[in-house]
């Protein structure tokens, strides 16, 4: 029974870390992009195509 408890706690920890990794992998770069976007537009503005 002790082994099952250890396996269950390890599984819960891995699921929790996977959720945190997903959130930090998506949210943190999104926050940086929102802060840097005005400077990126100033440095490399989008040019319209002329046909």
C-alpha positions in Angstrom: 0.0 0.0 0.0 2.9 2.3 0.7 4.2 1.9 -2.9 0.8 2.8 -4.3 0.9 6.0 -2.2 4.3 7.0 -3.5 3.3 6.3 -7.1 0.2 8.3 -6.7 2.0 11.3 -5.2 4.6 11.2 -7.9 1.9 11.1 -10.6 0.1 14.1 -9.0 3.4 16.0 -8.8 4.1 15.3 -12.5 0.7 16.4 -13.6 1.0 19.6 -11.5 4.5 20.3 -13.0 3.1 19.7 -16.5 0.3 22.2 -16.0 2.8 24.7 -14.6 5.1 24.1 -17.5 2.4 24.6 -20.0 1.2 27.8 -18.4 4.7 29.3 -18.2 5.5 28.2 -21.7 2.5 30.1 -23.1 1.8 32.9 -20.7 5.3 34.3 -20.0 6.3 34.7 -23.6 2.9 36.2 -24.3 3.5 38.8 -21.6 6.9 39.7 -23.0 5.6 39.9 -26.5 2.8 42.3 -25.4 5.5 44.5 -23.8 7.9 44.4 -26.7 5.4 44.6 -29.5 5.3 48.5 -29.7 9.1 48.6 -30.0 9.1 45.8 -32.6 6.7 47.8 -34.7 8.9 50.9 -34.4 12.1 49.0 -35.2 10.7 46.8 -38.1 7.4 48.3 -39.3 5.2 46.3 -41.5 5.4 47.6 -45.0 2.5 47.5 -47.4 2.9 45.8 -50.7 2.7 48.0 -53.8 1.4 46.3 -56.9 
